[in-house]
Amino acid sequence: MVKNAVKKIMINYIGRWIGIVLIGLACRSESELNNITFGSRFDNDRIKELWISAGRDQVPDRWYEKTAAIKVVTLKKDMAYGHDLSLNPKKLSAQLDQTRSEGFQAIEIFAAAHGLKTYNGLDVVNHYTIDPELGTMDDFRLLVRMAHDRNIAVLIFINLGYYSKEAPDWIEACRDKKAGIETEKVKWFLWSDRADSPPPPTQEDIYKTQQDRDNIPTWGWQYSELADSYFWARWQTVQKSWCAV
């Protein structure tokens, strides 16, 4: 009974999360998305209006409970994670037809937002658009419509906890931190005055030892000249210039 209850909670949570992501796709900009929220509460009437205008009301209720298989895909070039997916309509059409013929009923687009190369693009520069070199948001919306025409559901894999050091939000937070201004974006990140401060509690405490962390040069408290402070770097990277916050 407990297991079934937990499963039900997770299904409801995942469904709500997917819905919020799709609402984001219906919005044209960050400001439009912000305009439908008041603090931590959503303007439900505005959300419903956006949902219907984007055709989301046609999505079957709780479709994810009946989906047989999800294919992980990526729009980014030269990435190891996920099958290639093109924004070229002709090539995309063939790819989606093949996906459907393979028995998949949904695709999960990994790291769709504009990012760099840490963990296949999860070091986001801008959460509100795709990589400019790949195409525009109109191209992306066409992808979603083409998938829906084939009864393929679309999920977006994002991680709101990852940022590139080139992200405008991060740069703004650093400047505010240095100026001693406790803004909302400053609060998004973890700061310290010392490199030897105790590490903040994270889920990695379950499976990462201190030795593991010591062996990862970009993990831990890193100094930012822009912020004149240490910040907690969450992710291992191939090159420090790609360091995700």
Secondary structure as GFF3:
##gff-version 3
##sequence-region A 1 245
A	DSSP	alpha_helix	2	26	.	.	.	ID=ss1
A	DSSP	alpha_helix	30	34	.	.	.	ID=ss2
A	DSSP	beta_strand	37	38	.	.	.	ID=ss3
A	DSSP	beta_strand	41	42	.	.	.	ID=ss4
A	DSSP	alpha_helix	44	53	.	.	.	ID=ss5
A	DSSP	three_ten_helix	56	58	.	.	.	ID=ss6
A	DSSP	three_ten_helix	63	65	.	.	.	ID=ss7
A	DSSP	beta_strand	70	74	.	.	.	ID=ss8
A	DSSP	beta_strand	83	84	.	.	.	ID=ss9
A	DSSP	alpha_helix	89	101	.	.	.	ID=ss10
A	DSSP	beta_strand	106	110	.	.	.	ID=ss11
A	DSSP	beta_strand	113	115	.	.	.	ID=ss12
A	DSSP	three_ten_helix	118	120	.	.	.	ID=ss13
A	DSSP	beta_strand	124	130	.	.	.	ID=ss14
A	DSSP	alpha_helix	137	149	.	.	.	ID=ss15
A	DSSP	beta_strand	153	157	.	.	.	ID=ss16
A	DSSP	alpha_helix	168	179	.	.	.	ID=ss17
A	DSSP	three_ten_helix	186	188	.	.	.	ID=ss18
A	DSSP	beta_strand	191	192	.	.	.	ID=ss19
A	DSSP	three_ten_helix	203	206	.	.	.	ID=ss20
A	DSSP	alpha_helix	210	214	.	.	.	ID=ss21
A	DSSP	beta_strand	220	224	.	.	.	ID=ss22
A	DSSP	beta_strand	229	233	.	.	.	ID=ss23
A	DSSP	three_ten_helix	240	242	.	.	.	ID=ss24
###
